[in-house]
Amino acid sequence: MPPITVARGSTLTIGALSRRTGVNIETIRFYERIGILEKPPRSAGGHRIYRQEQLMRLGFVRRSRELGFSLEEVRRLLQLVDGGRYSCAEVKTITLDHLAEIRRKIADLRRLETTLAAVAGKCRGGKVPDCPIVEALFDPVTLLTPER
């Protein structure tokens, strides 16, 4: 995705905003509905008119989402920025909390990988109806659920 550039004094339609940020039009509307993006003014013809600030904000949201931040985490980051009184320490706390959650998910995925590999390793892939994979999926005791 090319970097978002700003031309002073220009406005954008929702289609242009979408193209410039790589964010789907429906996603932009969704962000407006949930308050992540301010609802823009409309032209005489009823078209949304976005300012450069909204372009930059949407770019921030897109990059945050690409890094796996939840919408609530993005909202918290934006509240800090919008207040203009944020500290790097506050942003770091949110980021480290997110990083801890990512690491938990990675550990869960590794356990899941190990379990699936073990179950698949028990299967010979034959033409008989007995399949250890199917049996494991029906067995509530099989270690298919990662431990926390």
C-alpha positions as CSV (number, residue, x, y, z in Angstrom):
1,M,0.0,0.0,0.0
2,P,1.5,3.4,-1.0
3,P,1.9,6.0,1.8
4,I,-1.0,8.3,2.4
5,T,-0.1,11.8,1.1
6,V,-1.9,15.0,1.9
7,A,-2.7,17.8,-0.5
8,R,-3.6,21.0,1.5
9,G,-7.1,22.4,1.1
10,S,-8.5,19.5,-0.9
11,T,-11.5,17.3,0.0
12,L,-12.3,13.8,-0.9
13,T,-15.4,11.7,-1.8
14,I,-15.8,8.4,-0.1
15,G,-14.6,6.6,-3.2
16,A,-11.4,8.7,-3.3
17,L,-10.9,8.2,0.5
18,S,-11.3,4.4,0.0
19,R,-8.8,4.4,-2.9
20,R,-6.2,6.5,-1.0
21,T,-6.3,4.5,2.2
22,G,-7.1,1.0,0.9
23,V,-10.2,0.8,3.2
24,N,-13.4,-0.6,1.8
25,I,-16.3,1.9,1.4
26,E,-18.6,-0.2,3.6
27,T,-15.9,-0.3,6.3
28,I,-15.6,3.5,6.2
29,R,-19.3,3.8,6.7
30,F,-19.1,1.2,9.6
31,Y,-16.3,3.3,11.2
32,E,-18.6,6.3,11.0
33,R,-21.5,4.4,12.5
34,I,-19.5,3.3,15.5
35,G,-17.8,6.7,16.0
36,I,-14.2,5.8,15.0
37,L,-14.5,8.2,12.1
38,E,-16.5,11.5,12.4
39,K,-19.5,11.6,10.1
40,P,-18.5,14.0,7.4
41,P,-20.5,17.0,6.0
42,R,-22.3,16.4,2.8
43,S,-22.4,18.2,-0.5
44,A,-25.5,19.8,-1.9
45,G,-26.0,16.6,-3.8
46,G,-25.8,14.5,-0.6
47,H,-22.3,13.1,-1.1
48,R,-19.9,12.7,1.8
49,I,-17.1,15.2,1.8
50,Y,-14.0,14.2,3.7
51,R,-11.2,16.4,4.8
52,Q,-7.5,15.7,5.0
53,E,-7.8,15.1,8.8
54,Q,-10.2,12.2,8.1
55,L,-7.8,10.8,5.5
56,M,-5.0,10.7,8.1
57,R,-7.2,9.3,10.8
58,L,-8.5,6.5,8.6
59,G,-4.9,5.7,7.6
60,F,-4.1,5.5,11.4
61,V,-7.0,3.1,11.9
62,R,-6.1,1.0,8.9
63,R,-2.5,0.6,10.1
64,S,-3.6,-0.1,13.6
65,R,-6.0,-2.8,12.4
66,E,-3.2,-4.3,10.2
67,L,-1.2,-4.7,13.4
68,G,-4.1,-6.6,14.9
69,F,-5.4,-3.9,17.3
70,S,-9.0,-4.5,18.2
71,L,-11.5,-1.8,17.4
72,E,-11.7,-1.1,21.2
73,E,-7.9,-0.7,21.3
74,V,-8.0,1.6,18.3
75,R,-10.7,3.6,20.0
76,R,-8.5,4.0,23.1
77,L,-5.5,5.1,21.1
78,L,-7.6,7.6,19.2
79,Q,-9.1,8.9,22.5
80,L,-5.6,9.6,23.7
81,V,-4.6,11.3,20.5
82,D,-7.9,13.3,20.2
83,G,-7.4,14.6,23.8
84,G,-4.0,15.9,22.7
85,R,-2.7,15.1,26.2
86,Y,-1.3,11.6,25.6
87,S,2.0,10.4,26.7
88,C,4.2,7.9,24.9
89,A,3.9,5.7,28.1
90,E,0.1,5.5,27.7
91,V,0.5,4.4,24.1
92,K,3.2,1.9,25.1
93,T,0.9,0.4,27.7
94,I,-1.8,-0.3,25.2
95,T,0.7,-1.7,22.7
96,L,2.4,-4.0,25.3
97,D,-1.1,-5.3,26.4
98,H,-1.8,-6.0,22.7
99,L,1.6,-7.7,22.3
100,A,0.9,-9.9,25.3
101,E,-2.4,-11.0,23.7
102,I,-0.7,-11.7,20.4
103,R,1.9,-13.9,22.2
104,R,-0.9,-15.8,24.0
105,K,-2.6,-16.4,20.6
106,I,0.7,-17.6,19.1
107,A,1.2,-20.0,22.0
108,D,-2.4,-21.3,21.5
109,L,-1.7,-21.8,17.8
110,R,1.5,-23.7,18.6
111,R,-0.4,-26.1,20.9
112,L,-3.1,-26.5,18.3
113,E,-0.5,-27.3,15.7
114,T,1.1,-29.9,17.9
115,T,-2.3,-31.5,18.6
116,L,-3.4,-31.6,15.0
117,A,0.0,-33.0,13.9
118,A,-0.3,-35.7,16.5
119,V,-3.9,-36.6,15.5
120,A,-3.0,-36.5,11.8
121,G,0.0,-38.7,12.5
122,K,-2.2,-41.4,13.8
123,C,-4.1,-41.6,10.5
124,R,-2.8,-43.9,7.7
125,G,-5.1,-42.4,5.1
126,G,-6.6,-45.7,4.2
127,K,-9.9,-46.5,2.7
128,V,-11.4,-48.1,5.8
129,P,-14.1,-46.2,7.7
130,D,-12.1,-46.2,10.9
131,C,-10.3,-42.8,11.0
132,P,-8.4,-41.6,14.1
133,I,-9.0,-38.0,13.1
134,V,-12.8,-38.3,13.0
135,E,-12.7,-40.3,16.3
136,A,-10.6,-37.5,17.9
137,L,-13.0,-34.9,16.7
138,F,-15.9,-36.8,18.3
139,D,-14.0,-37.4,21.5
140,P,-14.6,-34.5,24.0
141,V,-11.5,-35.6,25.9
142,T,-9.0,-35.3,23.0
143,L,-6.6,-32.5,23.4
144,L,-8.0,-30.4,20.5
145,T,-8.7,-27.5,22.8
146,P,-5.6,-25.5,23.6
147,E,-4.8,-25.1,27.3
148,R,-4.7,-21.6,28.7
